[in-house]
Amino acid sequence: MRCRNVRVRYDGADRDAVAGVSLSVPAGGWLTLAGPNGCGKSTLLLALAQVIAPESGTISVAGHDIIGGSGALHTLRSFSPGAARRRRKLARTVALMPQVPVIPEGMTVREYVQLGRHPHVGAFSADDYGVTDASLDTLGLGGFADRAVAELSGGERQRVTLARALAQEPSVLLLDEPTSALDIGHAQDVLELVEEVRALHGLTVIAAMHDLTLAGQHGDRIALLDDGSLSCIGAPADILTAERIAEVYGANVEILQRPDGPVVAPVRDRRRAAR
């Protein structure tokens, strides 16, 4: 997946939420979007997912433009039958795991995961039921299939949301703060599951993440955003340095380099506390 000079501005805003960002992720790669609150990481992710329309720029998947460029799907604000068909085609390629999923009241786990088949079907076939069951089994949810989603814990609901995304059979998986509402144990579990399904299905993963240690331990590269712009991009060990985090976040930290990625530890700044 690639984006070039993507710019997003919300209605009524006096500045861009995403200001001309360009980046690319190779097939099967994992890129994490990081940065302070309000830096534009979730907005950029939603633009990549076609949930919000960029003001300008180009977004492409597997070399095919989906926003901007020749033959792109200029359909985000269109409600024509042709636009709807093209959006469904896009949804077979790109799946979004939202930060706060909308789950209809009373819906069972199986019914919710089946929603991921919508881009592929008119009426359900045996293949669609098979894909649904395979997604549930991959994430260890077979025993939960007939339970109401509302009855599940936060970690279980995240697994169900991931199963729905997998049921779309995408080539690109977008994760918007997948661990934001989870304790550290469940956060680690969810990210390990993403690693497993990435390897199993050859998925390209782009994740907006808040926790820098988890960001450093999962994925190939980190793109650090600041005030809507791309500050830097590279391997976690190169991006997550004490100096760079102080510059972008205004935070005092120490970095512990480990084989599976850097650990970012906040350190109390006693000079600041004394003010």
Residue pairs with C-beta under 8 A, 6 or more apart in sequence:
1 24
1 25
1 48
1 59
1 60
1 61
1 94
1 172
1 204
1 206
2 23
2 24
2 25
2 58
2 59
2 60
2 61
3 21
3 22
3 23
3 24
3 44
3 47
3 48
3 57
3 58
3 59
3 60
4 22
4 57
4 58
4 59
4 68
5 20
5 21
5 22
5 56
5 57
5 58
6 18
6 20
6 21
6 22
6 44
6 47
6 54
6 56
6 57
6 58
6 59
7 16
7 18
7 19
7 20
7 21
7 54
7 55
7 56
7 57
8 16
8 17
8 18
8 40
8 43
8 44
8 47
8 52
8 54
8 55
9 15
9 16
9 17
9 55
10 17
15 228
16 55
16 228
17 40
17 43
17 228
18 40
18 43
18 44
18 47
18 54
18 228
19 40
19 227
19 228
19 229
20 57
20 229
21 40
21 44
21 57
21 225
21 228
21 229
21 230
22 230
23 31
23 223
23 230
23 233
25 31
25 204
25 205
25 206
25 221
26 204
27 62
27 171
27 202
27 204
28 198
28 202
28 203
28 204
29 204
29 205
29 220
29 221
30 198
30 204
30 205
30 206
30 207
30 218
30 219
30 220
30 221
31 205
31 206
31 207
31 219
31 220
31 221
31 222
31 223
31 233
32 206
32 207
32 208
32 209
32 215
32 218
32 219
32 221
32 222
32 223
32 236
33 41
33 44
33 45
33 206
33 207
33 208
33 209
33 222
33 223
33 225
34 41
34 208
34 209
34 210
34 212
34 215
34 222
34 223
34 224
34 225
34 239
35 41
35 224
35 225
35 226
35 231
35 248
36 226
36 248
36 249
39 225
39 226
39 227
39 228
40 225
40 227
40 228
40 229
41 208
41 225
42 99
42 176
42 177
42 208
43 52
44 208
44 225
45 96
45 174
45 175
45 176
45 206
45 207
45 208
46 52
46 96
46 176
47 53
47 54
47 59
47 67
48 59
48 94
48 174
48 206
49 94
49 96
49 174
50 59
50 66
50 67
50 73
50 76
50 87
50 90
50 94
51 96
52 76
53 67
53 76
53 77
54 67
54 68
56 68
57 67
57 68
58 65
58 67
58 68
58 69
58 72
59 65
59 66
59 67
59 68
60 66
60 69
61 93
61 94
61 171
61 172
62 93
62 171
64 71
65 71
65 72
66 72
66 73
66 90
67 73
67 74
67 76
73 83
73 86
73 87
73 90
75 82
75 83
75 86
75 87
88 118
88 119
89 119
91 118
91 119
91 168
91 170
92 119
92 120
92 168
92 169
92 170
93 170
93 171
93 172
94 170
94 171
94 172
94 174
95 116
95 165
95 166
95 168
95 170
95 172
95 173
95 174
96 165
96 174
96 176
97 161
97 162
97 165
97 173
97 174
97 175
97 176
97 178
98 161
98 176
99 176
99 177
99 178
99 180
101 157
101 161
101 164
103 112
103 149
103 150
103 157
104 112
105 150
106 148
106 150
107 148
107 149
108 145
108 146
108 147
108 148
108 149
109 136
109 141
109 144
109 145
109 146
109 147
109 148
109 149
109 152
109 160
109 163
110 132
110 136
110 145
110 146
112 149
112 160
112 164
113 132
113 135
113 136
113 141
113 160
113 163
113 164
113 167
114 124
114 128
114 132
114 167
115 164
115 167
116 132
116 135
116 163
116 164
116 165
116 166
116 167
116 168
117 124
117 128
117 131
117 132
117 167
117 168
119 168
120 128
120 168
120 169
121 128
131 167
131 169
132 167
133 142
133 145
135 163
135 164
135 166
135 167
136 142
136 144
136 145
136 163
138 163
138 166
138 196
138 197
138 200
139 159
139 160
139 162
139 163
139 166
139 193
139 197
140 159
141 156
141 159
141 160
141 163
144 152
144 156
144 160
149 157
149 160
152 160
153 186
154 181
154 182
154 186
155 182
155 186
155 189
155 190
158 178
158 179
158 181
158 182
158 186
158 190
159 190
159 193
162 178
162 190
162 193
162 194
162 197
165 173
166 173
166 197
166 201
170 203
171 202
171 203
171 204
172 203
172 204
172 205
172 206
173 194
173 197
173 198
173 203
173 204
173 205
173 206
174 205
174 206
174 207
175 194
175 205
175 206
175 207
175 208
175 209
176 207
176 208
177 208
177 209
177 210
178 190
178 191
178 194
178 207
178 209
179 186
179 187
179 190
179 191
179 209
179 210
179 211
179 214
180 210
182 190
187 211
187 214
188 214
191 214
191 217
191 218
194 205
194 207
194 218
195 218
197 203
198 205
205 219
207 215
207 218
207 219
209 215
212 240
212 245
212 264
213 261
213 262
213 263
213 264
215 222
215 236
215 240
216 222
216 236
216 237
216 240
216 261
216 262
216 263
216 264
217 236
217 258
217 260
217 261
217 262
217 263
218 261
219 236
220 235
221 233
221 234
221 235
221 236
221 239
222 233
222 234
222 235
222 236
222 239
222 240
223 230
223 232
223 233
224 230
224 231
224 232
224 233
224 239
224 244
224 248
225 231
226 248
231 244
231 248
232 239
232 244
233 239
236 261
236 262
237 257
237 261
237 262
240 255
240 262
240 264
241 255
242 253
242 254
242 255
245 251
245 253
245 264
246 252
246 253
251 266
252 266
252 267
252 268
252 269
252 272
253 264
253 265
253 266
253 267
254 265
254 267
255 262
255 263
255 264
255 265
256 262
256 263
256 265
257 263
